[in-house]
Amino acid sequence: MRKAFVIVSHALFIVFGLQFVFAAVGAFTETGDDNAYVLHSITGMAVLPALTLATTLLAVLSKAPGRLVALTVLPLGLIILQVLLAGLADGFTGVASSVVGGLHAVNGIVAVHVAVAVARGAARLTRPVLEPA
């Protein structure tokens, strides 16, 4: 079970990283309409929440420490915040829209760092414990 936790937690941080690529694809697509962000939207609204839930479930089943289990839930909250920030950015115009859009990007960076911390914590669970001689 712990090996599955490691694999899924690493997939989580990789997919979070891919979100930046998908956002760039949308930003640099010539049409610039909402369809340009379809990969970013699907990944953020479906793939990442599913991976976060799977990571949390595997953390519990792996009997990970409580702090690590709690850390696995945090990306879901950050995803919800991402959706709220994206909606707020669309609701504003001018500088306010840019600032809120910037917060959307910063929150994404935080989410990647949390996912890395989860993956590292999961990996530590699979390392053999060395007993003193």
C-alpha positions as CSV (number, residue, x, y, z in Angstrom):
1,M,0.0,0.0,0.0
2,R,2.8,2.4,0.8
3,K,4.4,1.8,-2.6
4,A,1.0,2.8,-4.2
5,F,1.0,5.9,-2.0
6,V,4.4,6.9,-3.3
7,I,3.5,6.4,-6.9
8,V,0.2,8.3,-6.7
9,S,1.8,11.1,-4.6
10,H,4.5,11.5,-7.3
11,A,1.9,11.5,-10.0
12,L,0.1,14.3,-8.1
13,F,3.0,16.6,-8.1
14,I,3.9,15.8,-11.7
15,V,0.3,16.7,-12.8
16,F,0.4,19.9,-10.7
17,G,3.6,20.8,-12.6
18,L,1.9,20.0,-15.9
19,Q,-0.8,22.5,-15.0
20,F,1.7,25.3,-15.7
21,V,2.4,23.9,-19.1
22,F,-1.3,23.6,-19.8
23,A,-1.8,27.2,-18.7
24,A,1.0,28.3,-20.9
25,V,-0.6,26.5,-23.9
26,G,-3.8,28.5,-23.2
27,A,-1.9,31.7,-22.9
28,F,0.1,31.3,-26.0
29,T,-2.7,29.9,-28.2
30,E,-3.5,32.5,-30.9
31,T,-7.2,32.3,-30.5
32,G,-6.9,33.2,-26.8
33,D,-10.5,32.1,-26.1
34,D,-11.6,29.8,-23.2
35,N,-11.2,26.7,-25.4
36,A,-7.4,27.4,-25.3
37,Y,-7.5,26.5,-21.6
38,V,-9.4,23.2,-21.9
39,L,-6.5,21.0,-20.8
40,H,-5.8,23.3,-17.8
41,S,-9.5,23.3,-16.9
42,I,-10.1,19.6,-17.1
43,T,-6.9,18.8,-15.3
44,G,-7.7,21.3,-12.5
45,M,-11.4,20.4,-12.1
46,A,-11.2,16.6,-12.5
47,V,-7.8,15.0,-12.6
48,L,-6.2,16.8,-9.7
49,P,-9.1,16.5,-7.3
50,A,-9.3,12.7,-8.1
51,L,-5.5,12.3,-7.6
52,T,-5.7,14.3,-4.3
53,L,-8.5,12.0,-3.0
54,A,-6.6,8.9,-4.1
55,T,-3.4,10.2,-2.4
56,T,-5.3,10.9,0.8
57,L,-7.0,7.4,0.8
58,L,-3.7,5.7,0.2
59,A,-2.0,7.8,3.0
60,V,-4.7,6.6,5.4
61,L,-4.5,3.0,4.2
62,S,-0.7,3.1,4.5
63,K,-1.0,4.2,8.1
64,A,0.9,7.4,7.4
65,P,1.4,9.7,10.3
66,G,-1.5,12.1,10.9
67,R,0.5,15.2,9.9
68,L,1.2,13.6,6.5
69,V,-2.4,12.5,6.0
70,A,-3.5,16.1,6.8
71,L,-0.9,17.4,4.3
72,T,-2.4,15.1,1.6
73,V,-5.8,16.9,2.0
74,L,-4.4,20.4,1.6
75,P,-4.1,20.3,-2.2
76,L,-7.9,19.8,-2.4
77,G,-8.4,23.1,-0.5
78,L,-5.8,24.8,-2.7
79,I,-7.7,23.5,-5.8
80,I,-10.9,25.0,-4.4
81,L,-9.1,28.3,-3.8
82,Q,-7.8,28.1,-7.4
83,V,-11.4,27.9,-8.8
84,L,-12.5,30.8,-6.6
85,L,-9.5,32.9,-7.7
86,A,-10.1,32.2,-11.4
87,G,-13.8,33.1,-11.0
88,L,-12.9,36.3,-9.2
89,A,-10.3,37.3,-11.8
90,D,-13.0,36.9,-14.5
91,G,-15.4,39.0,-12.5
92,F,-13.0,42.0,-12.3
93,T,-11.5,44.2,-15.0
94,G,-8.2,45.9,-15.4
95,V,-5.6,45.9,-12.6
96,A,-7.9,44.0,-10.2
97,S,-8.3,41.2,-12.6
98,S,-4.5,41.0,-13.1
99,V,-3.8,41.0,-9.4
100,V,-6.3,38.2,-8.7
101,G,-5.0,36.3,-11.7
102,G,-1.5,36.6,-10.3
103,L,-2.8,35.2,-7.0
104,H,-4.1,32.3,-9.0
105,A,-0.6,31.6,-10.2
106,V,1.0,32.0,-6.7
107,N,-1.6,29.6,-5.3
108,G,-0.6,27.1,-8.0
109,I,3.1,27.4,-7.0
110,V,2.1,26.8,-3.3
111,A,0.1,23.7,-4.4
112,V,3.1,22.3,-6.3
113,H,5.3,22.7,-3.2
114,V,2.7,21.0,-1.0
115,A,2.5,18.1,-3.5
116,V,6.3,17.8,-3.4
117,A,6.2,17.7,0.4
118,V,3.5,14.9,0.2
119,A,5.6,12.9,-2.3
120,R,8.7,13.3,-0.1
121,G,6.8,12.2,3.0
122,A,5.4,9.2,1.2
123,A,8.9,8.2,0.0
124,R,10.2,8.4,3.5
125,L,7.6,5.8,4.6
126,T,9.1,3.3,2.2
127,R,12.7,3.7,3.3
128,P,14.1,1.0,5.6
129,V,14.6,2.0,9.2
130,L,18.2,1.5,10.3
131,E,18.5,0.3,13.8
132,P,21.5,1.4,15.9
133,A,24.3,-1.2,16.3
